[in-house]
Amino acid sequence: MSEDPVCRLGPPPRFAVVGNPDDRRVTLFAAAARAAGLPAPRVVPWRQVLRDGGARFAPHETVRVDSPGDDPEVDLLLRGGPEPLEPTRVEGSARWYGRFTAAVSTLSGGMPLDHPGELAVLFDKRLCHGVLRAAGVPVPQSPTSGPDGARIHGWADARALMREHRMARVFLKPAHGSSASGVLAVESASGGRVRATTSVELTDGGLFNSLRVRRYERETEVAAIVDRLAPDGLHLERWLPKAALRDRVADLRVVVVAGRATHAVVRTSRTPLTNLHLGGARGDLSAARDAVEAAGTRWAEVLRVCERAAACFPRTLCVGVDLLPGVGWRRFAVGEVNAFGDLLPGLTGLPGSGAEGLDTYGAQIAAVLRPPPAPGADGSPPARPRPRPLSLIHF
């Protein structure tokens, strides 16, 4: 497929989506296309791509790669090994990553909205962190960042890195995980005491995702979880104390479309994990914006951090940036950049974003329909706008 997700002149685009036909993401994107007066996208099922070894698209098709989602058959094709894994099992993310990135590379033809190489980075937290750090985007400190970062083969390695880098509180994340699957918020104290907060359920049969956040306070249990996760790859980063709204810790998911922050939601929780499916709740965005302004930082500067993170992936039309506000709402760091971070049903665009009245999918369609910048006087292609410098004080 071609290199850039660009806007084009000529007849309206015909969209094609690689996804699971009954998935909410696919149906919401199709609804946004119809609302824009476009034909319903052609859906190419993930199971077909994985079974057939690829898919080809017509030159006029604008191709969106969507999440493989929770389809049990697709999950088995991506994560299954000699013995099938139950859909709720945490293990198998490295196998998933290898098969997913290989499958994306088999898509050919059409005009892509996502780039295979960038998706491969976005789905490796270690590589993504390294790219952001190299670009000057504020991120939590991490000894596993980048291709040359330290590798964690088990709890002993994680514990040694925590001591070496004087990190008493860390997040340990599966390198290829999503939706907080397998994530542990680990705290250590004097006397060798350890506590981990996670949605992982530890059983004799393996590790399972749970909708209940639990705490493990025996180091042997924490070690057992980390040792089982380590073969899939782990990313370790400093746990930054986050700001609060109404006695709940808070962070933000900011959707960036075509380089511009278009949608934002505050996520709040009484635990370190703010994911909405783990008991987190949407917070008051106006209250967060007021807290930022009261702390002496312009809201536009906060959004600019997210746009700088997205600018590291210029050939991917849309990403969801997880932004971590520090205590007091004065400092910000990027926790993650998500390739499929746009599932925010019913949320309309930020004022002044150009996506007012549109959901995240409508904003992406509008970006594709938008006329491209005019070429230079000599006929040369228009230059990409350079990201504006950051002026925030970072962690």
The 8 nearest C-alpha neighbors of each residue, nearest first, counted from 0:
[[1, 108, 107, 109, 110, 111, 2, 106],
 [0, 2, 110, 3, 111, 109, 108, 4],
 [1, 3, 0, 314, 114, 4, 111, 110],
 [2, 4, 314, 5, 1, 111, 112, 315],
 [5, 3, 112, 314, 111, 316, 315, 113],
 [6, 4, 3, 7, 367, 371, 112, 316],
 [5, 7, 367, 371, 370, 369, 368, 4],
 [6, 8, 371, 370, 5, 9, 368, 367],
 [9, 7, 370, 10, 6, 371, 11, 368],
 [8, 10, 7, 11, 12, 370, 368, 6],
 [9, 11, 12, 8, 7, 13, 59, 368],
 [12, 10, 9, 13, 368, 37, 8, 7],
 [13, 11, 14, 61, 10, 60, 59, 368],
 [12, 14, 60, 61, 11, 59, 40, 15],
 [15, 13, 40, 61, 60, 62, 12, 41],
 [14, 16, 41, 62, 40, 42, 61, 60],
 [17, 15, 63, 42, 62, 64, 18, 43],
 [16, 18, 43, 64, 65, 44, 42, 45],
 [19, 17, 65, 44, 45, 16, 67, 20],
 [18, 20, 44, 22, 21, 45, 67, 25],
 [21, 19, 22, 18, 44, 25, 42, 26],
 [22, 20, 19, 23, 26, 25, 24, 18],
 [21, 23, 19, 24, 25, 20, 26, 68],
 [24, 22, 26, 25, 27, 21, 28, 342],
 [23, 25, 27, 22, 26, 28, 342, 65],
 [26, 24, 28, 23, 22, 27, 29, 20],
 [25, 27, 29, 23, 28, 24, 30, 22],
 [28, 26, 30, 24, 29, 25, 23, 31],
 [27, 29, 31, 25, 360, 30, 26, 24],
 [30, 28, 26, 32, 27, 31, 39, 40],
 [29, 31, 27, 33, 28, 32, 34, 26],
 [30, 32, 34, 361, 28, 29, 33, 360],
 [33, 31, 29, 35, 37, 34, 30, 39],
 [32, 34, 36, 37, 30, 35, 31, 38],
 [33, 35, 31, 36, 32, 30, 37, 361],
 [34, 36, 32, 33, 37, 31, 361, 364],
 [37, 35, 33, 34, 32, 38, 31, 39],
 [38, 36, 33, 32, 35, 39, 34, 11],
 [39, 37, 33, 40, 32, 36, 13, 14],
 [38, 40, 29, 33, 32, 37, 41, 14],
 [41, 39, 14, 15, 29, 42, 38, 16],
 [40, 42, 15, 16, 14, 43, 39, 13],
 [43, 41, 16, 15, 17, 40, 44, 20],
 [42, 44, 17, 16, 18, 45, 41, 47],
 [45, 43, 19, 18, 47, 46, 17, 42],
 [44, 46, 48, 47, 18, 19, 49, 17],
 [45, 47, 49, 44, 48, 73, 50, 72],
 [46, 48, 50, 44, 45, 49, 51, 43],
 [49, 47, 53, 45, 51, 46, 50, 52],
 [50, 48, 46, 52, 47, 51, 45, 102],
 [49, 51, 47, 48, 52, 46, 53, 76],
 [52, 50, 48, 53, 49, 47, 54, 46],
 [51, 53, 49, 50, 48, 105, 102, 54],
 [54, 52, 105, 48, 106, 51, 102, 49],
 [53, 55, 106, 48, 107, 105, 56, 52],
 [54, 56, 107, 108, 106, 57, 53, 109],
 [57, 55, 108, 109, 107, 60, 58, 54],
 [56, 58, 109, 60, 59, 108, 55, 110],
 [59, 57, 109, 60, 108, 56, 110, 61],
 [58, 60, 57, 109, 61, 13, 12, 110],
 [61, 59, 109, 13, 57, 14, 58, 62],
 [60, 62, 110, 14, 111, 109, 15, 13],
 [63, 61, 111, 15, 110, 16, 14, 112],
 [62, 64, 16, 112, 15, 65, 111, 17],
 [65, 63, 17, 16, 113, 62, 18, 66],
 [64, 66, 18, 17, 63, 67, 16, 339],
 [65, 67, 68, 339, 18, 64, 24, 19],
 [68, 66, 18, 45, 19, 65, 69, 73],
 [69, 67, 66, 70, 19, 22, 18, 74],
 [68, 70, 71, 67, 74, 73, 86, 22],
 [69, 71, 73, 72, 68, 74, 67, 19],
 [72, 70, 74, 73, 69, 75, 86, 85],
 [71, 73, 75, 74, 70, 76, 46, 77],
 [74, 72, 76, 70, 75, 71, 46, 77],
 [75, 73, 71, 77, 72, 76, 78, 70],
 [74, 76, 79, 72, 78, 73, 77, 71],
 [75, 77, 73, 74, 79, 78, 72, 49],
 [78, 76, 95, 74, 75, 98, 79, 73],
 [79, 77, 95, 75, 94, 91, 74, 76],
 [78, 80, 75, 83, 76, 84, 77, 82],
 [79, 81, 82, 83, 78, 84, 94, 75],
 [80, 82, 83, 79, 84, 78, 75, 91],
 [81, 83, 80, 84, 79, 85, 78, 75],
 [84, 82, 79, 80, 81, 85, 75, 78],
 [85, 83, 79, 86, 88, 82, 75, 78],
 [84, 86, 88, 87, 83, 75, 71, 207],
 [87, 85, 88, 84, 71, 74, 75, 69],
 [86, 88, 208, 207, 85, 89, 209, 84],
 [89, 87, 207, 85, 86, 90, 206, 208],
 [88, 90, 207, 206, 208, 181, 87, 180],
 [91, 89, 88, 92, 228, 206, 231, 227],
 [90, 92, 94, 78, 93, 95, 231, 89],
 [91, 93, 95, 94, 175, 90, 231, 96],
 [92, 94, 231, 96, 95, 91, 97, 175],
 [93, 95, 97, 91, 92, 96, 78, 98],
 [96, 94, 77, 78, 92, 93, 98, 97],
 [97, 95, 93, 99, 94, 98, 100, 92],
 [96, 98, 94, 100, 99, 95, 101, 93],
 [97, 99, 101, 95, 96, 100, 77, 102],
 [100, 98, 102, 96, 101, 97, 95, 103],
 [99, 101, 103, 102, 97, 98, 119, 96],
 [102, 100, 98, 104, 99, 103, 97, 105],
 [101, 103, 99, 105, 104, 100, 98, 53],
 [104, 102, 100, 105, 101, 106, 115, 99],
 [103, 105, 101, 102, 106, 115, 100, 107],
 [106, 104, 53, 102, 103, 107, 54, 101],
 [107, 105, 54, 53, 104, 103, 55, 108],
 [108, 106, 55, 0, 56, 105, 54, 109],
 [109, 107, 56, 0, 55, 58, 57, 110],
 [108, 110, 58, 56, 60, 57, 61, 0],
 [109, 111, 61, 62, 1, 60, 0, 108],
 [112, 110, 62, 113, 4, 61, 109, 63],
 [111, 113, 4, 316, 63, 315, 62, 110],
 [114, 112, 315, 111, 314, 316, 64, 115],
 [113, 115, 117, 116, 314, 315, 118, 112],
 [116, 114, 118, 117, 104, 103, 119, 113],
 [117, 115, 119, 118, 114, 120, 100, 104],
 [116, 118, 120, 119, 114, 115, 121, 312],
 [117, 119, 121, 115, 120, 116, 122, 114],
 [118, 120, 116, 117, 122, 121, 100, 115],
 [121, 119, 117, 123, 127, 118, 122, 126],
 [120, 122, 118, 127, 123, 119, 117, 338],
 [123, 121, 175, 119, 120, 118, 124, 96],
 [122, 124, 175, 174, 120, 126, 125, 121],
 [125, 123, 174, 127, 126, 128, 122, 175],
 [126, 124, 144, 128, 145, 123, 127, 234],
 [125, 127, 145, 129, 123, 128, 120, 124],
 [126, 128, 124, 130, 120, 129, 121, 125],
 [129, 127, 131, 125, 126, 130, 144, 124],
 [128, 130, 145, 144, 126, 132, 127, 131],
 [131, 129, 127, 133, 132, 128, 126, 134],
 [132, 130, 134, 136, 128, 129, 133, 127],
 [131, 133, 129, 135, 134, 136, 130, 128],
 [132, 134, 130, 131, 135, 129, 136, 128],
 [135, 133, 131, 132, 136, 130, 311, 308],
 [134, 136, 132, 133, 137, 131, 138, 307],
 [135, 137, 131, 132, 134, 308, 138, 307],
 [138, 136, 332, 393, 333, 135, 132, 394],
 [139, 137, 332, 333, 136, 334, 140, 132],
 [140, 138, 237, 236, 141, 332, 239, 334],
 [139, 141, 237, 236, 138, 142, 144, 394],
 [140, 142, 236, 143, 144, 235, 139, 237],
 [141, 143, 144, 148, 149, 235, 140, 236],
 [144, 142, 148, 149, 141, 234, 235, 125],
 [145, 143, 125, 148, 129, 141, 128, 142],
 [144, 146, 129, 126, 148, 125, 147, 128],
 [145, 147, 148, 126, 144, 125, 129, 143],
 [148, 146, 145, 149, 144, 143, 150, 129],
 [149, 147, 143, 144, 145, 146, 142, 150],
 [148, 150, 143, 142, 151, 147, 144, 160],
 [149, 151, 143, 152, 148, 233, 232, 156],
 [150, 152, 156, 153, 157, 233, 229, 149],
 [153, 151, 229, 156, 150, 230, 226, 154],
 [154, 152, 226, 229, 155, 156, 151, 225],
 [153, 155, 157, 222, 156, 225, 226, 158],
 [154, 156, 158, 153, 157, 159, 152, 222],
 [157, 155, 159, 151, 154, 158, 153, 160],
 [156, 158, 154, 160, 159, 155, 151, 161],
 [157, 159, 161, 155, 156, 160, 154, 162],
 [158, 160, 156, 162, 161, 157, 163, 155],
 [161, 159, 163, 157, 162, 158, 164, 156],
 [160, 162, 166, 158, 159, 164, 163, 165],
 [163, 161, 165, 159, 160, 164, 158, 166],
 [162, 164, 160, 161, 165, 159, 166, 158],
 [163, 165, 161, 166, 162, 160, 142, 159],
 [166, 164, 162, 163, 161, 167, 160, 168],
 [165, 167, 161, 168, 164, 237, 162, 169],
 [166, 168, 187, 186, 165, 161, 169, 188],
 [169, 167, 186, 238, 166, 185, 187, 237],
 [170, 168, 238, 237, 185, 236, 184, 171],
 [169, 171, 184, 236, 238, 183, 235, 185],
 [170, 172, 235, 183, 182, 234, 169, 184],
 [171, 173, 182, 234, 233, 174, 170, 235],
 [172, 174, 233, 176, 175, 232, 181, 234],
 [173, 175, 233, 124, 123, 232, 234, 176],
 [176, 174, 123, 122, 173, 92, 96, 93],
 [175, 177, 173, 174, 180, 92, 179, 178],
 [176, 178, 179, 180, 175, 173, 122, 337],
 [177, 179, 180, 274, 176, 276, 181, 182],
 [180, 178, 182, 177, 181, 176, 274, 272],
 [181, 179, 178, 182, 177, 176, 208, 89],
 [180, 182, 199, 89, 179, 173, 183, 172],
 [183, 181, 172, 179, 180, 171, 197, 173],
 [184, 182, 197, 171, 196, 170, 185, 195],
 [183, 185, 170, 196, 195, 169, 171, 197],
 [186, 184, 195, 169, 168, 194, 183, 170],
 [187, 185, 168, 194, 193, 167, 195, 169],
 [186, 188, 193, 167, 192, 168, 194, 185],
 [189, 187, 192, 191, 190, 193, 186, 167],
 [190, 188, 191, 192, 187, 193, 167, 186],
 [189, 191, 192, 188, 187, 193, 218, 167],
 [190, 192, 189, 188, 193, 187, 218, 194],
 [191, 193, 188, 190, 187, 189, 194, 218],
 [194, 192, 187, 186, 218, 216, 191, 188],
 [193, 195, 216, 186, 215, 185, 187, 214],
 [196, 194, 185, 215, 184, 214, 183, 186],
 [197, 195, 214, 184, 183, 213, 185, 215],
 [196, 198, 183, 199, 212, 213, 182, 195],
 [197, 199, 212, 209, 211, 213, 208, 200],
 [200, 198, 208, 197, 207, 181, 209, 201],
 [199, 201, 207, 206, 209, 208, 202, 198],
 [200, 202, 206, 199, 205, 207, 224, 203],
 [203, 201, 204, 205, 206, 200, 207, 199],
 [202, 204, 205, 201, 206, 200, 223, 207],
 [205, 203, 202, 206, 201, 207, 88, 200],
 [206, 204, 202, 203, 201, 207, 88, 90],
 [205, 207, 201, 89, 200, 88, 202, 199],
 [208, 206, 88, 200, 89, 87, 199, 209],
 [209, 207, 199, 87, 89, 198, 88, 200],
 [208, 210, 211, 198, 199, 200, 207, 212],
 [209, 211, 277, 198, 212, 276, 208, 278],
 [212, 210, 209, 198, 213, 277, 278, 199],
 [211, 213, 198, 197, 210, 277, 196, 214],
 [214, 212, 197, 196, 198, 211, 215, 199],
 [213, 215, 196, 195, 216, 197, 194, 212],
 [214, 216, 195, 194, 217, 221, 220, 196],
 [217, 215, 194, 193, 214, 218, 195, 220],
 [218, 216, 219, 220, 215, 221, 193, 194],
 [217, 219, 221, 220, 193, 222, 216, 192],
 [218, 220, 222, 217, 221, 223, 216, 224],
 [221, 219, 223, 222, 218, 217, 224, 215],
 [222, 220, 218, 224, 223, 219, 225, 215],
 [221, 223, 219, 154, 225, 220, 224, 226],
 [222, 224, 220, 226, 221, 225, 219, 227],
 [225, 223, 221, 227, 222, 226, 228, 220],
 [224, 226, 228, 222, 227, 154, 223, 229],
 [225, 227, 153, 223, 229, 224, 228, 154],
 [228, 226, 224, 225, 229, 223, 230, 90],
 [229, 227, 225, 226, 230, 231, 224, 90],
 [228, 230, 232, 226, 152, 231, 153, 227],
 [231, 229, 232, 228, 152, 227, 226, 93],
 [232, 230, 93, 229, 228, 92, 91, 233],
 [233, 231, 229, 174, 230, 173, 234, 93],
 [234, 232, 173, 174, 172, 229, 151, 235],
 [233, 235, 172, 174, 143, 171, 125, 173],
 [236, 234, 171, 170, 141, 143, 172, 233],
 [237, 235, 141, 170, 169, 140, 139, 238],
 [236, 238, 169, 140, 139, 239, 166, 141],
 [237, 239, 169, 168, 170, 236, 240, 139],
 [238, 240, 237, 241, 139, 325, 323, 169],
 [241, 239, 325, 326, 238, 242, 324, 248],
 [242, 240, 325, 326, 324, 239, 248, 323],
 [241, 243, 326, 325, 324, 327, 248, 249],
 [244, 242, 248, 247, 249, 246, 245, 241],
 [243, 245, 247, 246, 249, 248, 242, 287],
 [244, 246, 247, 243, 248, 267, 282, 249],
 [245, 247, 244, 243, 248, 269, 268, 267],
 [248, 246, 243, 269, 268, 244, 245, 267],
 [249, 247, 243, 267, 268, 242, 241, 269],
 [250, 248, 267, 243, 266, 242, 247, 244],
 [249, 251, 323, 266, 265, 322, 324, 267],
 [250, 252, 265, 322, 264, 321, 266, 253],
 [251, 253, 321, 264, 320, 263, 322, 319],
 [252, 254, 263, 320, 319, 262, 251, 255],
 [255, 253, 319, 262, 260, 318, 261, 320],
 [254, 256, 260, 259, 318, 317, 261, 258],
 [257, 255, 317, 259, 258, 316, 363, 260],
 [258, 256, 316, 259, 317, 366, 255, 363],
 [257, 259, 256, 306, 255, 310, 309, 260],
 [258, 260, 255, 256, 257, 261, 306, 352],
 [261, 259, 255, 254, 262, 306, 302, 256],
 [260, 262, 352, 348, 349, 255, 254, 259],
 [263, 261, 348, 254, 349, 253, 260, 347],
 [264, 262, 253, 252, 254, 251, 265, 261],
 [263, 265, 252, 251, 284, 266, 253, 281],
 [264, 266, 251, 282, 281, 284, 250, 267],
 [265, 267, 281, 250, 249, 282, 280, 273],
 [268, 266, 249, 280, 248, 279, 273, 247],
 [267, 269, 279, 273, 247, 270, 248, 280],
 [268, 270, 247, 248, 271, 267, 279, 246],
 [269, 271, 268, 272, 273, 248, 212, 196],
 [270, 272, 273, 184, 269, 268, 248, 196],
 [273, 271, 270, 274, 268, 277, 279, 179],
 [272, 274, 279, 268, 267, 266, 275, 271],
 [275, 273, 279, 277, 276, 272, 278, 178],
 [274, 276, 279, 277, 278, 280, 273, 266],
 [275, 277, 274, 278, 279, 210, 178, 273],
 [278, 276, 210, 275, 274, 279, 211, 212],
 [277, 279, 275, 276, 280, 268, 274, 273],
 [278, 280, 275, 268, 273, 274, 267, 277],
 [281, 279, 267, 275, 266, 282, 268, 278],
 [280, 282, 266, 265, 267, 264, 283, 279],
 [283, 281, 265, 266, 267, 284, 280, 264],
 [282, 284, 286, 285, 287, 265, 281, 264],
 [285, 283, 287, 286, 265, 282, 288, 264],
 [286, 284, 288, 287, 283, 289, 290, 282],
 [285, 287, 289, 283, 284, 288, 290, 244],
 [288, 286, 290, 284, 289, 285, 291, 283],
 [287, 289, 285, 291, 290, 286, 284, 298],
 [288, 290, 286, 292, 287, 291, 293, 285],
 [291, 289, 287, 293, 288, 292, 286, 294],
 [290, 292, 288, 294, 328, 289, 293, 296],
 [291, 293, 289, 296, 295, 294, 290, 297],
 [294, 292, 290, 295, 291, 289, 296, 288],
 [295, 293, 291, 292, 329, 296, 328, 290],
 [294, 296, 292, 293, 297, 291, 329, 290],
 [297, 295, 292, 291, 294, 298, 329, 300],
 [296, 298, 300, 299, 292, 295, 291, 301],
 [299, 297, 301, 300, 288, 291, 296, 292],
 [300, 298, 302, 297, 301, 303, 296, 304],
 [301, 299, 303, 297, 298, 302, 304, 391],
 [300, 302, 298, 303, 299, 304, 297, 305],
 [303, 301, 299, 305, 304, 300, 260, 306],
 [302, 304, 306, 300, 305, 301, 307, 299],
 [305, 303, 307, 302, 301, 306, 308, 300],
 [306, 304, 308, 302, 303, 307, 320, 309],
 [305, 307, 303, 309, 308, 304, 258, 259],
 [308, 306, 310, 304, 305, 309, 303, 386],
 [307, 309, 305, 306, 310, 311, 136, 131],
 [310, 308, 306, 311, 307, 312, 305, 258],
 [311, 309, 307, 312, 313, 308, 306, 258],
 [310, 312, 309, 308, 313, 131, 307, 130],
 [313, 311, 310, 309, 314, 315, 117, 308],
 [314, 312, 310, 315, 311, 309, 316, 3],
 [315, 313, 3, 312, 114, 4, 113, 316],
 [316, 314, 113, 313, 114, 112, 312, 317],
 [315, 317, 257, 112, 256, 4, 113, 314],
 [318, 316, 256, 255, 315, 257, 319, 254],
 [319, 317, 338, 337, 255, 254, 340, 320],
 [318, 320, 340, 254, 337, 253, 336, 341],
 [321, 319, 336, 253, 252, 335, 305, 322],
 [322, 320, 252, 335, 334, 251, 333, 336],
 [321, 323, 333, 251, 334, 332, 250, 320],
 [322, 324, 250, 332, 331, 333, 334, 325],
 [325, 323, 331, 328, 241, 242, 330, 250],
 [324, 326, 241, 242, 330, 328, 331, 240],
 [325, 327, 242, 241, 328, 240, 324, 243],
 [326, 328, 329, 242, 325, 294, 330, 324],
 [329, 327, 291, 325, 324, 326, 330, 242],
 [330, 328, 327, 294, 325, 296, 291, 331],
 [331, 329, 325, 393, 392, 328, 324, 394],
 [332, 330, 324, 323, 325, 393, 322, 394],
 [331, 333, 137, 138, 323, 322, 334, 139],
 [334, 332, 322, 138, 335, 321, 323, 137],
 [333, 335, 321, 322, 323, 332, 138, 139],
 [336, 334, 321, 333, 320, 337, 124, 322],
 [335, 337, 320, 319, 321, 318, 121, 338],
 [338, 336, 319, 340, 339, 318, 320, 335],
 [337, 339, 318, 340, 121, 319, 336, 118],
 [340, 338, 337, 341, 66, 318, 319, 65],
 [339, 341, 319, 337, 338, 318, 342, 254],
 [340, 342, 339, 343, 319, 359, 254, 318],
 [343, 341, 340, 344, 24, 339, 359, 23],
 [344, 342, 341, 346, 345, 359, 358, 340],
 [345, 343, 346, 342, 358, 359, 27, 341],
 [344, 346, 358, 347, 343, 359, 357, 342],
 [347, 345, 358, 344, 343, 348, 262, 359],
 [348, 346, 358, 357, 356, 355, 345, 262],
 [347, 349, 355, 354, 262, 261, 357, 356],
 [348, 350, 352, 262, 261, 355, 351, 354],
 [351, 349, 352, 355, 348, 353, 354, 261],
 [350, 352, 353, 349, 355, 354, 348, 261],
 [351, 353, 261, 354, 349, 350, 348, 355],
 [352, 354, 351, 355, 261, 348, 350, 349],
 [355, 353, 348, 352, 357, 362, 261, 356],
 [356, 354, 348, 357, 353, 349, 350, 347],
 [355, 357, 347, 348, 354, 358, 349, 346],
 [358, 356, 347, 361, 354, 355, 348, 362],
 [357, 359, 347, 361, 360, 346, 362, 348],
 [360, 358, 362, 361, 341, 363, 357, 262],
 [361, 359, 363, 362, 28, 358, 31, 364],
 [360, 362, 31, 364, 357, 358, 363, 359],
 [363, 361, 365, 359, 360, 354, 364, 357],
 [364, 362, 366, 360, 365, 361, 256, 367],
 [363, 365, 361, 367, 366, 362, 368, 360],
 [364, 366, 368, 362, 363, 367, 369, 361],
 [367, 365, 363, 369, 364, 368, 362, 257],
 [366, 368, 6, 364, 365, 369, 363, 5],
 [367, 369, 365, 366, 6, 364, 370, 11],
 [368, 370, 366, 367, 365, 6, 371, 7],
 [371, 369, 6, 8, 7, 368, 372, 367],
 [370, 372, 6, 7, 369, 373, 8, 5],
 [373, 371, 381, 374, 370, 380, 382, 6],
 [372, 374, 381, 371, 375, 380, 370, 376],
 [375, 373, 381, 380, 378, 379, 372, 376],
 [374, 376, 379, 378, 377, 381, 380, 373],
 [375, 377, 378, 374, 379, 373, 380, 381],
 [378, 376, 375, 379, 374, 380, 381, 373],
 [379, 377, 375, 376, 374, 380, 381, 373],
 [378, 380, 375, 377, 374, 381, 376, 382],
 [381, 379, 374, 375, 382, 378, 373, 372],
 [382, 380, 374, 375, 372, 373, 379, 383],
 [383, 381, 384, 380, 374, 375, 385, 379],
 [382, 384, 385, 381, 386, 380, 372, 313],
 [385, 383, 382, 386, 387, 381, 258, 310],
 [384, 386, 383, 387, 382, 388, 310, 307],
 [387, 385, 384, 307, 388, 310, 306, 303],
 [386, 388, 385, 389, 303, 307, 384, 306],
 [389, 387, 386, 390, 307, 303, 385, 304],
 [390, 388, 391, 387, 304, 303, 300, 307],
 [389, 391, 388, 392, 300, 393, 304, 387],
 [392, 390, 389, 393, 330, 300, 296, 331],
 [391, 393, 330, 390, 394, 329, 331, 389],
 [394, 392, 330, 137, 391, 331, 332, 138],
 [393, 330, 332, 137, 331, 392, 139, 138]]
